Amino acid sequence: WFVNRFDPASPGYNLPFAVQLDGDLDVDALAAALSDLVERHRTLRTVYPTATEQVLLPAERVVADPIATPADALDDAAAEFAAAGFDLTVDRPIRTRLYRTAPRRHVLVVVLHHIAADGWSLTPLLRDIAVAYAAHRAGTSPTWAPLPVQYSDYARRQRAIAEDQLPFWLTELAGLPDET
């Protein structure tokens, strides 16, 4: 968050990934699956107006209207989309775009900000999209078990651990020079 305040346009903490989707694509089911993902994972709809404030935004329907893009222009289009920064004070830390390069070939590009995800997060997020997409294709909603922990729970726990350790480190480091 701190670094983002200096340069919100920087893509330095972006985590982009692309998924090629071949065959018949149900765009409405994909949009519903992406909407379910954002509803399920609160961190994907959290903004950070200040260093100490988090605001959970209401879930919004994700739009997945395909953008017709020639296959030879896809890399540049996806790179440009992925390179845009996030203003974490107002932007949700996820954005998606669906490119159609042929009648039965699409590429879904998802860009996450590192404040909401890391490399380990991608597998469960992709799994949740796939489960939700399959459910919506079948005319139902996903039947996930509730998440045992949200990222905000983890962050609170880490902060409590750090606060518990602070007196130790203040004592341990007392008397050291400010610079060496």
Salt bridges, closest charged atoms under 4 A:
ASP22 OD1 - ARG105 NE 2.65
ASP24 OD1 - ARG104 NH1 2.64
ASP36 OD2 - HIS136 NE2 2.52
GLU39 OE2 - ARG45 NH2 3.88
GLU60 OE2 - ARG92 NH2 3.45
ASP87 OD1 - ARG5 NH1 3.11
ASP128 OD2 - ARG40 NE 3.03
ASP128 OD2 - HIS41 NE2 2.62
ASP153 OD1 - ARG156 NH2 2.56
GLU163 OE2 - ARG159 NE 3.13
